[in-house]
């Protein structure tokens, strides 16, 4: 049975630091697990397949060849 004695300032600070470190460690493990899961999904994608990442469109107009023919006439 624990005694209901108030904690000293040093004890409270020590407990706060310990809980902060424990929370940071849990968050680090969660992020690591998520990154490993995402990396495994990317690695599973074959090289011959397109990447699921949306690619930027070309800045050139699709009608550039038409304007070249018009200038040649």
PDB file of N, CA, C and O in Angstrom:
ATOM      1  N   UNK A   1       0.843  -1.169   0.000  1.00  0.00           N
ATOM      2  CA  UNK A   1       0.000   0.000   0.000  1.00  0.00           C
ATOM      3  C   UNK A   1       0.897   1.244   0.000  1.00  0.00           C
ATOM      4  O   UNK A   1       1.849   1.348   0.775  1.00  0.00           O
ATOM      5  N   UNK A   2       0.565   2.179  -0.890  1.00  0.00           N
ATOM      6  CA  UNK A   2       1.361   3.399  -0.977  1.00  0.00           C
ATOM      7  C   UNK A   2       0.850   4.444   0.001  1.00  0.00           C
ATOM      8  O   UNK A   2      -0.347   4.553   0.269  1.00  0.00           O
ATOM      9  N   UNK A   3       1.775   5.188   0.508  1.00  0.00           N
ATOM     10  CA  UNK A   3       1.397   6.305   1.373  1.00  0.00           C
ATOM     11  C   UNK A   3       0.967   7.471   0.496  1.00  0.00           C
ATOM     12  O   UNK A   3       1.526   7.671  -0.582  1.00  0.00           O
ATOM     13  N   UNK A   4       0.002   8.227   0.934  1.00  0.00           N
ATOM     14  CA  UNK A   4      -0.512   9.373   0.188  1.00  0.00           C
ATOM     15  C   UNK A   4       0.279  10.634   0.533  1.00  0.00           C
ATOM     16  O   UNK A   4      -0.295  11.636   0.960  1.00  0.00           O
ATOM     17  N   UNK A   5       1.570  10.579   0.349  1.00  0.00           N
ATOM     18  CA  UNK A   5       2.411  11.737   0.630  1.00  0.00           C
ATOM     19  C   UNK A   5       2.522  12.582  -0.629  1.00  0.00           C
ATOM     20  O   UNK A   5       2.601  12.043  -1.733  1.00  0.00           O
ATOM     21  N   UNK A   6       2.528  13.893  -0.474  1.00  0.00           N
ATOM     22  CA  UNK A   6       2.687  14.750  -1.657  1.00  0.00           C
ATOM     23  C   UNK A   6       4.097  14.603  -2.236  1.00  0.00           C
ATOM     24  O   UNK A   6       5.069  14.381  -1.514  1.00  0.00           O
ATOM     25  N   UNK A   7       4.171  14.731  -3.543  1.00  0.00           N
ATOM     26  CA  UNK A   7       5.464  14.626  -4.217  1.00  0.00           C
ATOM     27  C   UNK A   7       6.244  15.922  -4.054  1.00  0.00           C
ATOM     28  O   UNK A   7       5.672  17.010  -3.998  1.00  0.00           O
ATOM     29  N   UNK A   8       7.537  15.782  -3.981  1.00  0.00           N
ATOM     30  CA  UNK A   8       8.387  16.969  -3.938  1.00  0.00           C
ATOM     31  C   UNK A   8       8.492  17.539  -5.350  1.00  0.00           C
ATOM     32  O   UNK A   8       8.121  16.891  -6.328  1.00  0.00           O
ATOM     33  N   UNK A   9       8.997  18.743  -5.433  1.00  0.00           N
ATOM     34  CA  UNK A   9       9.151  19.393  -6.734  1.00  0.00           C
ATOM     35  C   UNK A   9      10.084  18.581  -7.628  1.00  0.00           C
ATOM     36  O   UNK A   9       9.804  18.404  -8.813  1.00  0.00           O
ATOM     37  N   UNK A  10      11.175  18.093  -7.079  1.00  0.00           N
ATOM     38  CA  UNK A  10      12.120  17.288  -7.856  1.00  0.00           C
ATOM     39  C   UNK A  10      11.478  15.995  -8.358  1.00  0.00           C
ATOM     40  O   UNK A  10      11.717  15.576  -9.490  1.00  0.00           O
ATOM     41  N   UNK A  11      10.669  15.372  -7.516  1.00  0.00           N
ATOM     42  CA  UNK A  11      10.003  14.132  -7.921  1.00  0.00           C
ATOM     43  C   UNK A  11       9.007  14.390  -9.056  1.00  0.00           C
ATOM     44  O   UNK A  11       8.913  13.600  -9.996  1.00  0.00           O
ATOM     45  N   UNK A  12       8.264  15.497  -8.964  1.00  0.00           N
ATOM     46  CA  UNK A  12       7.324  15.844 -10.038  1.00  0.00           C
ATOM     47  C   UNK A  12       8.056  16.113 -11.344  1.00  0.00           C
ATOM     48  O   UNK A  12       7.637  15.656 -12.407  1.00  0.00           O
ATOM     49  N   UNK A  13       9.152  16.858 -11.258  1.00  0.00           N
ATOM     50  CA  UNK A  13       9.933  17.146 -12.463  1.00  0.00           C
ATOM     51  C   UNK A  13      10.498  15.866 -13.075  1.00  0.00           C
ATOM     52  O   UNK A  13      10.518  15.706 -14.296  1.00  0.00           O
ATOM     53  N   UNK A  14      10.953  14.966 -12.223  1.00  0.00           N
ATOM     54  CA  UNK A  14      11.495  13.691 -12.697  1.00  0.00           C
ATOM     55  C   UNK A  14      10.405  12.871 -13.398  1.00  0.00           C
ATOM     56  O   UNK A  14      10.640  12.300 -14.462  1.00  0.00           O
ATOM     57  N   UNK A  15       9.220  12.818 -12.797  1.00  0.00           N
ATOM     58  CA  UNK A  15       8.113  12.078 -13.411  1.00  0.00           C
ATOM     59  C   UNK A  15       7.678  12.712 -14.731  1.00  0.00           C
ATOM     60  O   UNK A  15       7.387  12.003 -15.694  1.00  0.00           O
ATOM     61  N   UNK A  16       7.634  14.045 -14.778  1.00  0.00           N
ATOM     62  CA  UNK A  16       7.272  14.728 -16.020  1.00  0.00           C
ATOM     63  C   UNK A  16       8.263  14.398 -17.125  1.00  0.00           C
ATOM     64  O   UNK A  16       7.870  14.106 -18.255  1.00  0.00           O
ATOM     65  N   UNK A  17       9.547  14.444 -16.798  1.00  0.00           N
ATOM     66  CA  UNK A  17      10.574  14.126 -17.791  1.00  0.00           C
ATOM     67  C   UNK A  17      10.459  12.675 -18.241  1.00  0.00           C
ATOM     68  O   UNK A  17      10.604  12.381 -19.427  1.00  0.00           O
ATOM     69  N   UNK A  18      10.201  11.776 -17.311  1.00  0.00           N
ATOM     70  CA  UNK A  18      10.081  10.360 -17.657  1.00  0.00           C
ATOM     71  C   UNK A  18       8.903  10.132 -18.593  1.00  0.00           C
ATOM     72  O   UNK A  18       9.029   9.412 -19.583  1.00  0.00           O
ATOM     73  N   UNK A  19       7.742  10.749 -18.284  1.00  0.00           N
ATOM     74  CA  UNK A  19       6.569  10.580 -19.139  1.00  0.00           C
ATOM     75  C   UNK A  19       6.787  11.199 -20.513  1.00  0.00           C
ATOM     76  O   UNK A  19       6.353  10.636 -21.518  1.00  0.00           O
ATOM     77  N   UNK A  20       7.452  12.346 -20.570  1.00  0.00           N
ATOM     78  CA  UNK A  20       7.760  12.951 -21.873  1.00  0.00           C
ATOM     79  C   UNK A  20       8.612  12.011 -22.717  1.00  0.00           C
ATOM     80  O   UNK A  20       8.345  11.814 -23.903  1.00  0.00           O
ATOM     81  N   UNK A  21       9.635  11.437 -22.101  1.00  0.00           N
ATOM     82  CA  UNK A  21      10.502  10.507 -22.827  1.00  0.00           C
ATOM     83  C   UNK A  21       9.735   9.273 -23.280  1.00  0.00           C
ATOM     84  O   UNK A  21       9.953   8.779 -24.386  1.00  0.00           O
ATOM     85  N   UNK A  22       8.839   8.771 -22.436  1.00  0.00           N
ATOM     86  CA  UNK A  22       8.048   7.593 -22.798  1.00  0.00           C
ATOM     87  C   UNK A  22       7.123   7.903 -23.972  1.00  0.00           C
ATOM     88  O   UNK A  22       6.971   7.079 -24.875  1.00  0.00           O
ATOM     89  N   UNK A  23       6.506   9.082 -23.966  1.00  0.00           N
ATOM     90  CA  UNK A  23       5.614   9.475 -25.064  1.00  0.00           C
ATOM     91  C   UNK A  23       6.402   9.646 -26.353  1.00  0.00           C
ATOM     92  O   UNK A  23       5.959   9.198 -27.411  1.00  0.00           O
ATOM     93  N   UNK A  24       7.557  10.284 -26.282  1.00  0.00           N
ATOM     94  CA  UNK A  24       8.392  10.469 -27.471  1.00  0.00           C
ATOM     95  C   UNK A  24       8.816   9.122 -28.039  1.00  0.00           C
ATOM     96  O   UNK A  24       8.813   8.940 -29.256  1.00  0.00           O
ATOM     97  N   UNK A  25       9.175   8.186 -27.189  1.00  0.00           N
ATOM     98  CA  UNK A  25       9.588   6.859 -27.646  1.00  0.00           C
ATOM     99  C   UNK A  25       8.435   6.148 -28.355  1.00  0.00           C
ATOM    100  O   UNK A  25       8.638   5.532 -29.401  1.00  0.00           O
ATOM    101  N   UNK A  26       7.230   6.229 -27.794  1.00  0.00           N
ATOM    102  CA  UNK A  26       6.068   5.608 -28.436  1.00  0.00           C
ATOM    103  C   UNK A  26       5.775   6.240 -29.791  1.00  0.00           C
ATOM    104  O   UNK A  26       5.499   5.535 -30.762  1.00  0.00           O
ATOM    105  N   UNK A  27       5.835   7.572 -29.857  1.00  0.00           N
ATOM    106  CA  UNK A  27       5.594   8.255 -31.130  1.00  0.00           C
ATOM    107  C   UNK A  27       6.645   7.865 -32.157  1.00  0.00           C
ATOM    108  O   UNK A  27       6.320   7.653 -33.326  1.00  0.00           O
ATOM    109  N   UNK A  28       7.898   7.767 -31.736  1.00  0.00           N
ATOM    110  CA  UNK A  28       8.978   7.378 -32.642  1.00  0.00           C
ATOM    111  C   UNK A  28       8.736   5.973 -33.193  1.00  0.00           C
ATOM    112  O   UNK A  28       8.932   5.729 -34.383  1.00  0.00           O
ATOM    113  N   UNK A  29       8.310   5.049 -32.327  1.00  0.00           N
ATOM    114  CA  UNK A  29       8.039   3.682 -32.773  1.00  0.00           C
ATOM    115  C   UNK A  29       6.860   3.635 -33.743  1.00  0.00           C
ATOM    116  O   UNK A  29       6.888   2.877 -34.713  1.00  0.00           O
ATOM    117  N   UNK A  30       5.817   4.444 -33.487  1.00  0.00           N
ATOM    118  CA  UNK A  30       4.663   4.483 -34.385  1.00  0.00           C
ATOM    119  C   UNK A  30       5.046   5.021 -35.756  1.00  0.00           C
ATOM    120  O   UNK A  30       4.642   4.469 -36.779  1.00  0.00           O
ATOM    121  N   UNK A  31       5.825   6.099 -35.777  1.00  0.00           N
ATOM    122  CA  UNK A  31       6.251   6.688 -37.048  1.00  0.00           C
ATOM    123  C   UNK A  31       7.146   5.718 -37.806  1.00  0.00           C
ATOM    124  O   UNK A  31       7.010   5.570 -39.021  1.00  0.00           O
ATOM    125  N   UNK A  32       8.054   5.059 -37.106  1.00  0.00           N
ATOM    126  CA  UNK A  32       8.935   4.082 -37.749  1.00  0.00           C
ATOM    127  C   UNK A  32       8.122   2.954 -38.365  1.00  0.00           C
ATOM    128  O   UNK A  32       8.390   2.545 -39.495  1.00  0.00           O
ATOM    129  N   UNK A  33       7.137   2.449 -37.640  1.00  0.00           N
ATOM    130  CA  UNK A  33       6.297   1.367 -38.164  1.00  0.00           C
ATOM    131  C   UNK A  33       5.519   1.832 -39.388  1.00  0.00           C
ATOM    132  O   UNK A  33       5.395   1.084 -40.357  1.00  0.00           O
ATOM    133  N   UNK A  34       4.992   3.059 -39.361  1.00  0.00           N
ATOM    134  CA  UNK A  34       4.242   3.586 -40.500  1.00  0.00           C
ATOM    135  C   UNK A  34       5.146   3.750 -41.720  1.00  0.00           C
ATOM    136  O   UNK A  34       4.754   3.401 -42.833  1.00  0.00           O
ATOM    137  N   UNK A  35       6.355   4.281 -41.516  1.00  0.00           N
ATOM    138  CA  UNK A  35       7.280   4.465 -42.634  1.00  0.00           C
ATOM    139  C   UNK A  35       7.707   3.129 -43.228  1.00  0.00           C
ATOM    140  O   UNK A  35       7.809   2.998 -44.448  1.00  0.00           O
ATOM    141  N   UNK A  36       7.955   2.145 -42.383  1.00  0.00           N
ATOM    142  CA  UNK A  36       8.325   0.822 -42.885  1.00  0.00           C
ATOM    143  C   UNK A  36       7.190   0.206 -43.681  1.00  0.00           C
ATOM    144  O   UNK A  36       7.425  -0.452 -44.694  1.00  0.00           O
ATOM    145  N   UNK A  37       5.961   0.412 -43.232  1.00  0.00           N
ATOM    146  CA  UNK A  37       4.798  -0.122 -43.942  1.00  0.00           C
ATOM    147  C   UNK A  37       4.658   0.551 -45.307  1.00  0.00           C
ATOM    148  O   UNK A  37       4.406  -0.125 -46.304  1.00  0.00           O
ATOM    149  N   UNK A  38       4.820   1.886 -45.364  1.00  0.00           N
ATOM    150  CA  UNK A  38       4.732   2.605 -46.632  1.00  0.00           C
ATOM    151  C   UNK A  38       5.858   2.189 -47.567  1.00  0.00           C
ATOM    152  O   UNK A  38       5.635   2.025 -48.767  1.00  0.00           O
ATOM    153  N   UNK A  39       7.053   2.017 -47.040  1.00  0.00           N
ATOM    154  CA  UNK A  39       8.189   1.626 -47.871  1.00  0.00           C
ATOM    155  C   UNK A  39       7.972   0.236 -48.449  1.00  0.00           C
ATOM    156  O   UNK A  39       8.311  -0.017 -49.605  1.00  0.00           O
ATOM    157  N   UNK A  40       7.413  -0.662 -47.656  1.00  0.00           N
ATOM    158  CA  UNK A  40       7.141  -2.014 -48.142  1.00  0.00           C
ATOM    159  C   UNK A  40       6.115  -1.975 -49.268  1.00  0.00           C
ATOM    160  O   UNK A  40       6.224  -2.747 -50.220  1.00  0.00           O
ATOM    161  N   UNK A  41       5.123  -1.095 -49.179  1.00  0.00           N
ATOM    162  CA  UNK A  41       4.114  -0.975 -50.235  1.00  0.00           C
ATOM    163  C   UNK A  41       4.742  -0.432 -51.512  1.00  0.00           C
ATOM    164  O   UNK A  41       4.403  -0.884 -52.606  1.00  0.00           O
ATOM    165  N   UNK A  42       5.651   0.531 -51.390  1.00  0.00           N
ATOM    166  CA  UNK A  42       6.322   1.078 -52.567  1.00  0.00           C
ATOM    167  C   UNK A  42       7.251   0.054 -53.193  1.00  0.00           C
ATOM    168  O   UNK A  42       7.342  -0.032 -54.418  1.00  0.00           O
ATOM    169  N   UNK A  43       7.939  -0.719 -52.373  1.00  0.00           N
ATOM    170  CA  UNK A  43       8.863  -1.721 -52.889  1.00  0.00           C
ATOM    171  C   UNK A  43       8.112  -2.849 -53.585  1.00  0.00           C
ATOM    172  O   UNK A  43       8.646  -3.481 -54.496  1.00  0.00           O
ATOM    173  N   UNK A  44       6.879  -3.105 -53.163  1.00  0.00           N
ATOM    174  CA  UNK A  44       6.086  -4.168 -53.775  1.00  0.00           C
ATOM    175  C   UNK A  44       5.645  -3.797 -55.185  1.00  0.00           C
ATOM    176  O   UNK A  44       5.364  -4.678 -55.999  1.00  0.00           O
ATOM    177  N   UNK A  45       5.583  -2.514 -55.478  1.00  0.00           N
ATOM    178  CA  UNK A  45       5.192  -2.064 -56.813  1.00  0.00           C
ATOM    179  C   UNK A  45       6.303  -2.433 -57.792  1.00  0.00           C
ATOM    180  O   UNK A  45       7.472  -2.124 -57.562  1.00  0.00           O
ATOM    181  N   UNK A  46       5.930  -3.093 -58.882  1.00  0.00           N
ATOM    182  CA  UNK A  46       6.934  -3.545 -59.847  1.00  0.00           C
ATOM    183  C   UNK A  46       7.481  -2.362 -60.631  1.00  0.00           C
ATOM    184  O   UNK A  46       6.835  -1.318 -60.722  1.00  0.00           O
ATOM    185  N   UNK A  47       8.678  -2.527 -61.200  1.00  0.00           N
ATOM    186  CA  UNK A  47       9.306  -1.453 -61.958  1.00  0.00           C
ATOM    187  C   UNK A  47       8.537  -1.132 -63.233  1.00  0.00           C
ATOM    188  O   UNK A  47       8.529   0.018 -63.671  1.00  0.00           O
ATOM    189  N   UNK A  48       7.898  -2.115 -63.830  1.00  0.00           N
ATOM    190  CA  UNK A  48       7.180  -1.905 -65.078  1.00  0.00           C
ATOM    191  C   UNK A  48       5.890  -1.137 -64.923  1.00  0.00           C
ATOM    192  O   UNK A  48       5.328  -0.663 -65.910  1.00  0.00           O
ATOM    193  N   UNK A  49       5.416  -1.008 -63.713  1.00  0.00           N
ATOM    194  CA  UNK A  49       4.152  -0.320 -63.491  1.00  0.00           C
ATOM    195  C   UNK A  49       4.389   1.152 -63.220  1.00  0.00           C
ATOM    196  O   UNK A  49       5.452   1.553 -62.746  1.00  0.00           O
ATOM    197  N   UNK A  50       3.380   1.947 -63.529  1.00  0.00           N
ATOM    198  CA  UNK A  50       3.484   3.379 -63.254  1.00  0.00           C
ATOM    199  C   UNK A  50       3.417   3.636 -61.763  1.00  0.00           C
ATOM    200  O   UNK A  50       2.759   2.913 -61.014  1.00  0.00           O
ATOM    201  N   UNK A  51       4.089   4.646 -61.364  1.00  0.00           N
ATOM    202  CA  UNK A  51       4.070   5.036 -59.958  1.00  0.00           C
ATOM    203  C   UNK A  51       2.713   5.648 -59.631  1.00  0.00           C
ATOM    204  O   UNK A  51       2.131   6.330 -60.475  1.00  0.00           O
ATOM    205  N   UNK A  52       2.204   5.423 -58.440  1.00  0.00           N
ATOM    206  CA  UNK A  52       0.919   6.033 -58.082  1.00  0.00           C
ATOM    207  C   UNK A  52       1.014   7.537 -57.866  1.00  0.00           C
ATOM    208  O   UNK A  52      -0.005   8.197 -57.665  1.00  0.00           O
ATOM    209  N   UNK A  53       2.218   8.082 -57.904  1.00  0.00           N
ATOM    210  CA  UNK A  53       2.408   9.512 -57.704  1.00  0.00           C
ATOM    211  C   UNK A  53       1.948  10.253 -58.958  1.00  0.00           C
ATOM    212  O   UNK A  53       2.289   9.863 -60.075  1.00  0.00           O
ATOM    213  N   UNK A  54       1.186  11.307 -58.775  1.00  0.00           N
ATOM    214  CA  UNK A  54       0.715  12.095 -59.913  1.00  0.00           C
ATOM    215  C   UNK A  54       1.893  12.871 -60.481  1.00  0.00           C
ATOM    216  O   UNK A  54       2.635  13.524 -59.746  1.00  0.00           O
ATOM    217  N   UNK A  55       2.053  12.794 -61.773  1.00  0.00           N
ATOM    218  CA  UNK A  55       3.171  13.478 -62.429  1.00  0.00           C
ATOM    219  C   UNK A  55       2.714  14.836 -62.965  1.00  0.00           C
ATOM    220  O   UNK A  55       1.555  15.020 -63.338  1.00  0.00           O
ATOM    221  N   UNK A  56       3.648  15.768 -62.993  1.00  0.00           N
ATOM    222  CA  UNK A  56       3.350  17.098 -63.502  1.00  0.00           C
ATOM    223  C   UNK A  56       3.233  17.039 -65.026  1.00  0.00           C
ATOM    224  O   UNK A  56       4.001  16.343 -65.691  1.00  0.00           O
ATOM    225  N   UNK A  57       2.266  17.775 -65.566  1.00  0.00           N
ATOM    226  CA  UNK A  57       2.100  17.800 -67.018  1.00  0.00           C
ATOM    227  C   UNK A  57       3.170  18.676 -67.652  1.00  0.00           C
ATOM    228  O   UNK A  57       3.730  19.571 -67.018  1.00  0.00           O
ATOM    229  N   UNK A  58       3.433  18.394 -68.906  1.00  0.00           N
ATOM    230  CA  UNK A  58       4.398  19.181 -69.653  1.00  0.00           C
ATOM    231  C   UNK A  58       3.856  20.591 -69.827  1.00  0.00           C
ATOM    232  O   UNK A  58       2.643  20.785 -69.912  1.00  0.00           O
ATOM    233  N   UNK A  59       4.731  21.558 -69.878  1.00  0.00           N
ATOM    234  CA  UNK A  59       4.297  22.942 -70.058  1.00  0.00           C
ATOM    235  C   UNK A  59       4.049  23.260 -71.530  1.00  0.00           C
ATOM    236  O   UNK A  59       3.430  24.277 -71.842  1.00  0.00           O
ATOM    237  N   UNK A  60       4.514  22.423 -72.420  1.00  0.00           N
ATOM    238  CA  UNK A  60       4.307  22.676 -73.839  1.00  0.00           C
ATOM    239  C   UNK A  60       2.851  22.461 -74.213  1.00  0.00           C
ATOM    240  O   UNK A  60       2.165  21.601 -73.660  1.00  0.00           O
ATOM    241  N   UNK A  61       2.409  23.246 -75.145  1.00  0.00           N
ATOM    242  CA  UNK A  61       1.053  23.093 -75.643  1.00  0.00           C
ATOM    243  C   UNK A  61       0.988  21.846 -76.512  1.00  0.00           C
ATOM    244  O   UNK A  61       1.982  21.444 -77.116  1.00  0.00           O
ATOM    245  N   UNK A  62      -0.185  21.243 -76.567  1.00  0.00           N
ATOM    246  CA  UNK A  62      -0.339  20.049 -77.408  1.00  0.00           C
ATOM    247  C   UNK A  62      -0.425  20.428 -78.881  1.00  0.00           C
ATOM    248  O   UNK A  62      -0.359  19.550 -79.741  1.00  0.00           O
ATOM    249  N   UNK A  63      -0.574  21.738 -79.197  1.00  0.00           N
ATOM    250  CA  UNK A  63      -0.721  22.172 -80.584  1.00  0.00           C
ATOM    251  C   UNK A  63       0.538  22.833 -81.131  1.00  0.00           C
ATOM    252  O   UNK A  63       0.450  23.595 -82.094  1.00  0.00           O
ATOM    253  N   UNK A  64       1.687  22.573 -80.559  1.00  0.00           N
ATOM    254  CA  UNK A  64       2.908  23.227 -81.027  1.00  0.00           C
ATOM    255  C   UNK A  64       3.253  22.807 -82.452  1.00  0.00           C
ATOM    256  O   UNK A  64       3.770  23.620 -83.218  1.00  0.00           O
ATOM    257  N   UNK A  65       2.980  21.561 -82.825  1.00  0.00           N
ATOM    258  CA  UNK A  65       3.282  21.105 -84.177  1.00  0.00           C
ATOM    259  C   UNK A  65       2.371  21.780 -85.200  1.00  0.00           C
ATOM    260  O   UNK A  65       2.786  21.982 -86.341  1.00  0.00           O
ATOM    261  N   UNK A  66       1.149  22.131 -84.827  1.00  0.00           N
ATOM    262  CA  UNK A  66       0.227  22.799 -85.743  1.00  0.00           C
ATOM    263  C   UNK A  66       0.739  24.196 -86.061  1.00  0.00           C
ATOM    264  O   UNK A  66       0.692  24.621 -87.215  1.00  0.00           O
ATOM    265  N   UNK A  67       1.224  24.911 -85.062  1.00  0.00           N
ATOM    266  CA  UNK A  67       1.724  26.261 -85.307  1.00  0.00           C
ATOM    267  C   UNK A  67       2.976  26.232 -86.170  1.00  0.00           C
ATOM    268  O   UNK A  67       3.206  27.163 -86.943  1.00  0.00           O
ATOM    269  N   UNK A  68       3.788  25.192 -86.060  1.00  0.00           N
ATOM    270  CA  UNK A  68       4.975  25.082 -86.906  1.00  0.00           C
ATOM    271  C   UNK A  68       4.586  24.899 -88.366  1.00  0.00           C
ATOM    272  O   UNK A  68       5.214  25.486 -89.247  1.00  0.00           O
ATOM    273  N   UNK A  69       3.564  24.097 -88.639  1.00  0.00           N
ATOM    274  CA  UNK A  69       3.105  23.910 -90.018  1.00  0.00           C
ATOM    275  C   UNK A  69       2.482  25.186 -90.563  1.00  0.00           C
ATOM    276  O   UNK A  69       2.622  25.480 -91.750  1.00  0.00           O
ATOM    277  N   UNK A  70       1.805  25.940 -89.726  1.00  0.00           N
ATOM    278  CA  UNK A  70       1.176  27.178 -90.175  1.00  0.00           C
ATOM    279  C   UNK A  70       2.232  28.210 -90.534  1.00  0.00           C
ATOM    280  O   UNK A  70       2.046  28.972 -91.483  1.00  0.00           O
ATOM    281  N   UNK A  71       3.343  28.252 -89.792  1.00  0.00           N
ATOM    282  CA  UNK A  71       4.417  29.204 -90.081  1.00  0.00           C
ATOM    283  C   UNK A  71       5.142  28.837 -91.369  1.00  0.00           C
ATOM    284  O   UNK A  71       5.627  29.723 -92.072  1.00  0.00           O
ATOM    285  N   UNK A  72       5.224  27.561 -91.688  1.00  0.00           N
ATOM    286  CA  UNK A  72       5.954  27.107 -92.865  1.00  0.00           C
ATOM    287  C   UNK A  72       5.224  27.480 -94.152  1.00  0.00           C
ATOM    288  O   UNK A  72       5.859  27.585 -95.202  1.00  0.00           O
ATOM    289  N   UNK A  73       3.925  27.680 -94.100  1.00  0.00           N
ATOM    290  CA  UNK A  73       3.156  27.991 -95.320  1.00  0.00           C
ATOM    291  C   UNK A  73       3.328  29.380 -95.712  1.00  0.00           C
ATOM    292  O   UNK A  73       2.757  29.814 -96.712  1.00  0.00           O
TER     293      UNK A  73
END
